[in-house]
Amino acid sequence: MTRRERAIRSARRGTVITGLALLGLTGVYIRALVYTPVERLQGLAQKIFYVHAPAAWAGLLAFAVTGLLSLLYLITRDRKFDLVASSSAEVGVAFSVVMLTTGPLWGKPVWGTWWTWDARLTSTLFIFLLFVGYLVLRGAFNDFEIRARFSAVLGVMALALVPFIHVTVYWFRTLHPEPVLLKPERPSLPGAMLTTLLISIGVFTALFIGFLLMRHALTVLRDIREEETVDANA
Amino acid sequence: MQMPDNGGYMVAAYVIAAVVVLAYAVSLVYRLAKFKDQ
């Protein structure tokens, strides 16, 4: 099987997973809006949590994948690590848009403000802008080696921000609530709310996998075209 | 104690999340279709 055929097969798999995950997202919406109880103090705005937190999880997962594969690229100089890393970065930016738009929509009715420049929100905005810069940087170079090396360095540096964002709510004074899942103690959510959150995290993880497969296939197809253009000009 | 009336924020967040996710999925399908045709 040629590289192009493998990419097209991967794109098909990604499309199927994305389609199923989108159906799952419809299920999450129905479960969150109809079958999950309303939190008494925050009201309906609390339900934003079921899309905001999973989008944040998927975004940071995507950035962590980019950072780790960038590190592997710098060690091995294997082209395939760079192609997956760059694909994951774009997917992470898409999820971060969801996180950064739904967050203020939750903050305004609950905190009384759309935004505050505390450590959690500022570092999250910063990692988003870093990866937008990462994508712009990749577009600025035609040479594969230079593009891959420069963006890999940026990806590795940004990787340090992922755990930092997680601990900001413990280290700094912030309006942002502490994690309800990723902490040493038991999850601090009632059963029905926790189930909805876990289902949503599963669906967003499936969306991440589907998007990554499709985006990676696109990156590989572009890479094949670039190689063909170089060969034709040689 | 009366529950706060803030359902509009929830609706806006759910609509925006759906629009962003769907738009990105469509953009991937569109870009892949363009490349596959070439």
Interface residues (C-beta under 8 A of the other chain):
Chain A: I8 A11 G14 T15 T18 L22 L25 Y29 L33 V38 R40 L41 Q42 G43 L44 A45 K47 I48 V51 H52 A55 A94 V97 V98 T101 T102 L105 W106 K108 P109 L207 F211 M214 R215 A217 L218 L221 R222 R225
Chain B: M1 M3 P4 D5 N6 G7 Y9 M10 A12 A13 Y14 I16 A17 A18 V20 V21 L22 Y24 A25 L28 V29 R31 L32 F35 K36 Q38
